[in-house]
Amino acid sequence: MPITGFQIKAARSLIGMEQVELAAKAGVSANTIRNMEAAGAERISVRTGTLDAVTDALKAAGVLIIDQGPSDGGAGVRLINKGA
């Protein structure tokens, strides 16, 4: 799934997670997270395994990553109700 640097930054903000913590949970360096977020509104261009590790860590922490779509209001992130 394409994801932007802004989505990663917003996801971290929703769950109160620092870059270093996300990096540790994803098994990547903090510089990798910084570089991904620096892409801003652009789609992140990294190895698929790296992107999967980061998005999996965010999902495990309770974030849903919303893909760009024609009728869903665009790309974004939201919290998942894990208790439901």
C-alpha positions as CSV (number, residue, x, y, z in Angstrom):
1,M,0.0,0.0,0.0
2,P,1.4,3.4,-0.8
3,I,1.9,5.6,2.2
4,T,3.2,9.1,2.7
5,G,5.7,10.5,5.2
6,F,2.8,12.7,6.6
7,Q,0.8,9.5,7.3
8,I,3.6,8.0,9.4
9,K,4.1,11.2,11.3
10,A,0.4,11.5,11.9
11,A,0.1,7.9,13.0
12,R,2.9,8.3,15.5
13,S,1.3,11.4,16.9
14,L,-2.1,9.6,17.3
15,I,-0.5,7.0,19.6
16,G,2.1,9.2,21.2
17,M,5.1,7.3,19.8
18,E,8.5,8.8,19.2
19,Q,10.6,8.1,16.1
20,V,13.1,6.1,18.1
21,E,10.4,3.9,19.6
22,L,8.8,3.2,16.2
23,A,12.2,2.4,14.8
24,A,12.8,-0.1,17.6
25,K,9.4,-1.8,17.2
26,A,9.9,-2.0,13.4
27,G,13.5,-3.2,13.6
28,V,14.9,-0.3,11.6
29,S,17.0,2.7,12.4
30,A,15.7,6.0,13.7
31,N,17.3,7.6,10.6
32,T,15.0,5.4,8.4
33,I,11.9,6.7,10.2
34,R,13.2,10.3,9.9
35,N,13.9,9.8,6.2
36,M,10.5,8.3,5.6
37,E,8.7,11.1,7.3
38,A,10.8,13.7,5.4
39,A,9.0,12.5,2.2
40,G,6.1,14.7,3.4
41,A,3.1,14.4,1.1
42,E,5.1,12.2,-1.3
43,R,4.8,8.4,-1.4
44,I,7.6,6.7,0.5
45,S,10.1,4.9,-1.6
46,V,11.8,2.2,0.4
47,R,12.3,-1.6,0.3
48,T,8.9,-3.4,0.7
49,G,10.2,-5.2,3.8
50,T,11.1,-2.0,5.5
51,L,7.7,-0.4,4.7
52,D,5.9,-3.5,5.9
53,A,7.9,-3.6,9.1
54,V,7.0,0.1,9.9
55,T,3.3,-0.2,8.9
56,D,3.0,-3.5,10.9
57,A,4.4,-1.8,14.0
58,L,2.0,1.1,13.6
59,K,-0.9,-1.3,13.1
60,A,0.1,-3.4,16.2
61,A,0.0,-0.1,18.2
62,G,-3.6,0.6,17.1
63,V,-3.3,2.6,13.9
64,L,-5.3,2.0,10.7
65,I,-3.6,3.3,7.6
66,I,-6.2,4.6,5.1
67,D,-5.2,4.4,1.4
68,Q,-6.0,7.1,-1.1
69,G,-9.4,6.3,-2.7
70,P,-11.9,8.0,-5.0
71,S,-14.7,8.1,-2.4
72,D,-13.2,7.7,1.0
73,G,-12.0,11.2,1.6
74,G,-8.4,10.5,0.7
75,A,-5.4,9.0,2.5
76,G,-5.0,9.3,6.2
77,V,-4.7,7.4,9.5
78,R,-7.1,6.7,12.4
79,L,-7.1,4.9,15.7
80,I,-8.5,1.4,15.8
81,N,-10.9,0.4,18.6
82,K,-9.0,-2.7,19.8
83,G,-11.4,-3.3,22.6
84,A,-14.3,-4.0,20.2
